[in-house]
Amino acid sequence: RRRTTKEQYHTLEASYMENPKPTSNTRRKLSSQLNMTTRGVQVWFQNRRAKSK
């Protein structure tokens, strides 16, 4: 398992603030931009939504 870098975290967090439920297309773009798997991005958003509850 890999942890997110600060840069990845800031980009994901900014994207989350814009839209907490991104489409698969948005997740795909983020994953290629951040050098993460699409599943990794999806799980990050799931965990972030759970954390905000």
C-alpha positions in Angstrom: 0.0 0.0 0.0 1.3 3.4 -0.9 0.5 6.6 1.0 -0.4 9.8 -0.9 2.3 12.4 -1.2 1.6 16.0 -0.1 1.1 17.1 -3.7 -1.4 14.2 -4.4 -3.2 15.0 -1.2 -3.5 18.7 -2.0 -4.8 18.0 -5.5 -7.3 15.4 -4.3 -8.5 17.7 -1.4 -9.0 20.6 -3.8 -10.9 18.3 -6.2 -13.0 17.0 -3.2 -13.9 20.6 -2.3 -15.2 21.2 -5.8 -17.1 17.9 -6.0 -17.1 15.2 -3.3 -18.6 12.6 -5.8 -16.5 12.8 -9.0 -17.5 10.9 -12.1 -15.4 8.0 -13.4 -14.1 10.3 -16.1 -12.9 12.8 -13.5 -11.3 10.0 -11.4 -9.5 8.7 -14.5 -8.1 12.2 -15.2 -7.0 12.6 -11.6 -5.4 9.2 -11.5 -3.3 9.8 -14.6 -2.4 13.3 -13.4 -1.3 12.1 -10.0 0.3 8.8 -11.0 -2.2 6.8 -9.0 -4.6 3.9 -9.9 -8.2 4.8 -10.6 -9.1 2.5 -7.8 -6.8 4.3 -5.5 -8.4 7.6 -6.3 -11.9 6.1 -5.8 -10.9 4.7 -2.4 -9.4 8.0 -1.4 -12.7 9.8 -2.2 -14.7 7.1 -0.3 -12.5 7.4 2.7 -12.7 11.2 2.6 -16.5 11.2 2.4 -16.6 8.9 5.4 -14.2 11.1 7.3 -16.4 14.2 6.7 -19.4 12.5 8.3 
